[in-house]
């Protein structure tokens, strides 16, 4: 009886380890071959919004927004270009999407004022995946179609990238100039508010630092009567250095407060301009 019990126990343990081994083998086969069944997702490739990008010719471009209309299959891009003084090149925009990188398409210009642009990309497929708007710098005597591949590459200033996973969905029914102008004013207003908040935080940080310097200076001055003459001289030098740093911070705060005043004035003017455009 005891021998049969021992045999059953041995069989149960064997089955347990066999099942465990099969489990690990199946798991290894599943995860090892999963790449054949599940497509690997490519990383998001997109140009940051509202961050100036330095171009190869010294200019800067700032991308403000992408939007895609799935019904019309159009993509709209809002951007601004800060041209360098004396620049005589014209800007030419073309676009490509990931499945057709060798086939550039033309871009329609819906709005152009004060180096601000609204571009429209037509016939963009719903499965475009990732897309790039290429910005070329061309002079009046050049035609991009007549350029050699090397000349074309040298004329390319930058590319702006969009990814279908993060793109804004929109209805591109409005194309009037007032709407585009209002959008750019809203962009500038939001940027001014961010700058204003950043400068105000810097002012507060400098004031807190001055308070710390004042506390340190008061503590050092309180220790002076208990020090030797040599130690007093050394401590007075430290107190003088704290006072110098304090004066520098006060000057820095004055400059920052001037920036705050200028940004607040700009902010008020933009709000007035926005109200005018909304009437």
N, C-alpha and C positions, 0 to 999 in steps of 0.2 A: 504493500500500500504506500509505504514511504517512498519506494523506488518510482512508482507511477507519478506521485506528486512532484518528485524532483525532475522527472522527464518533462512533465507539463510546464513546469517553471522554466526549464531550459528552452523549451520550444517557444514559450511566450517572449522570453528575452530575445531569442533569435529573430522572431517576427518583428519585435520592436526596433531592433537595430537595422533590420532589413528595410522596414518602412521608413526609418529615418534616413537611411542611405539613399533610397529612391527619391525621397523628398528633396534632398540636397542636389541630387543629379538633375531632377526636373527643374529645380530652381535655377541651377547653373545654365541649363540649356535654354530656359525661357529668357533670362536676362542677357545671356550671351548672344542670342539671336534676335532680341527685340528690335535692334536697329534695322533689321530687314523688314519688319512689319510696321514700325512706327517711324515716320519721317522726323528727322532731327530739325527742330525749330531754329531758324537762323536768328542771330541777335538783332535787336532793334537798331536800325541805322537812321538817325535823324539829326538834323541841324538844330541846335538849341534856339529857343525862341527868345527874342529881345536881348541877345548878347552880340555885341559888335564883333565882326570877323574881319581881320586884316587881309586885304587882297594883295596879290603879288605886285601890283603897281602902286602900293601905298595907300589906296583908298580903303574905306571900310564899308561893309554892308551889314545891315541888321534885318533879320527875318522877323516879321511881326506875327504872321498867321498863315496857316494852310487851311483850306476847307475843300471838301469834295462833295459834289452833287451826284448821287448814284444814278438818278434817272437821266439827267442830261449828260452824264459821264464827263463832267468838266471839273477841273481843279483850279482853284483861285489862290493866288499867292500875294501877300502884301509884304513889301519890303521897302527899305530906304537905303540910299547910297550917299555916302559923304565923299564927294569928289575932292581930289587934291587940287590946289591952285595951279592954273596953267594947263590942266589936263584937256587934251583935244580929242581924246578917243570917245567914240560912241559905244554905248553898251548894247550888246546883242544877246538875246535870251533864247535858248533852245532847251528842250527837255527830252529825256529818255526814261524808260522804265526797265526794270530788271530783266524781263524776258526778251527785250529788244535793245540791248545796249549799243548795238552798232547802227541803230536807226534813229537819228535825231529828228524831232518834230518841231515845227515852228510854234511860237508862243504869241498870243494876241495881247496887245497892250490896251487895257480898259481905262487906265488912269495914269497920268504922269504930271506931277506938279512938285516943284521945289525938291527934286531928287527923291520923291516918293512915288512908288509904282504899285499898281495892281495888275497882275498878270493873270491871264486865263489860258489854261492848257485844255485843249479839246481832244475828244476821242480817247480819253484815258480809260482803259478797261477796268471793270470792277475788281478783277484779280491782279491789279498792277503790282502787288506785293511791296516793292520798294521803288522809289522814283527819285530822279535827280534833275534839278534845273541848273543848267550850265550858263555861266555869265562870261561872255567874251568881251574883250576890249578891242574895238576895231576903229580904224580911221576911215575917212570918207572914200578913199580910193580903193579900199579892200572889199572883196566879196568873200564871204566865208566858204562858199561852194568852190571858189577858185583857189583856196589855200591848200598847200601841201599838208600832209599829216603833221609834219614837224612845225610848220607855221601855225597850224590850227591849235596844236598843243601849247605853243608859246603865247597864243592869244587868249587862252583860257585863264580867267582870273580866279574863279573858284566854282564849286558846285554846291548847291543846297539840296539836302536830302530829306525825303519824307518816307514814313513807314505806314502801311495801311492799318496797323494795329493801334496807332495813336492819333490818326488823322481825325479832324473834326468833320462831322457830317453836317451839311447845310443845304439850303435851297437857294440856288443862284438865280433868283427871279429879279432881283434889283441890280441895276447897273448905273444908277444916276450918280453924278459927280458929288452931290451933297452927301450921299451915304458914305462914299469912300473918304471924303474929307473928314466927316464926323468920326469915322473909325480911326483915322490917323491922329486926330485930336485926342480921342480916348486913349490911344496908345501912349501919347506923349504925357497925358495927364497921369496915367498909371505909373509911368517911369518917373515923373517928377515926385509923385507921392513916395515911391520907393527911395529915391535919393534924399528926400526931406527926412524920412524916418531914419535913414542911415546916418545923416549928419547930426540929427538931434541925439541919437544914441552916442555919437562920438563926443558931443558936448557934455552929456551927462557923465560919460566915462572920465573925461578930463576933470570935471568938477569933483568926482569921487577921489581921483588921484590927488588933487589939491588938498582935500580934507585929510587924506592919509599923511601927506607931507606936513601939514600943520600939526597933526598929532605927534609925529616924529620929532618935529622941531620943538614943540612944547616939552616933550619928554627929555630931550637932550639939554634944553635950557634949565630944567628943574634939577639936573644932575650936576650942573657946573659948580655950585658952592662946595660940593663934597670931593672935588677933584684937586689934584696937585696942579701947579702952574703949567707944567708941560702938558698934562692931560687936558687942562682947560683950553690951551692953544689949539690942540688937535681937535677937541670937540667943537670949538668955535668955527674951525674950518669946515667941519661937517655941517654945522648949522648954516654957514654961509652958502655951502653947496646946495642944501635943501631950498634955501631962499631963491637961489638962481634958477633951479628947476621949476619952482613955483611961478616965477616971473615968466619963464618960457611957456608954461602951460596957460597962463593968463593971456598971453599974446595969441597963442593957438586958439583959445576959446573965442577971442575977439574976431579972428578970421572966420572961424566956423559960424559964429553968429551972423556975420555978414552974408555968408553963404545961405544960412537959414532964411534970412530976410529976402534975399534974391529969389530963392526957390518958392517962398510963400507968395511973393509978388507974381512969379510966373504961374504958380498954381491958380491964383485968383483970375488971371487973364485967360487961362485955358478954360476955366469953368464958365466964364462969361462967353467965350467963343463957342463952347459946347451948347450953351443955352440958345445962342443966336442961331446955330445950325439946326436946333431941334424945333424952332418955331415954324 
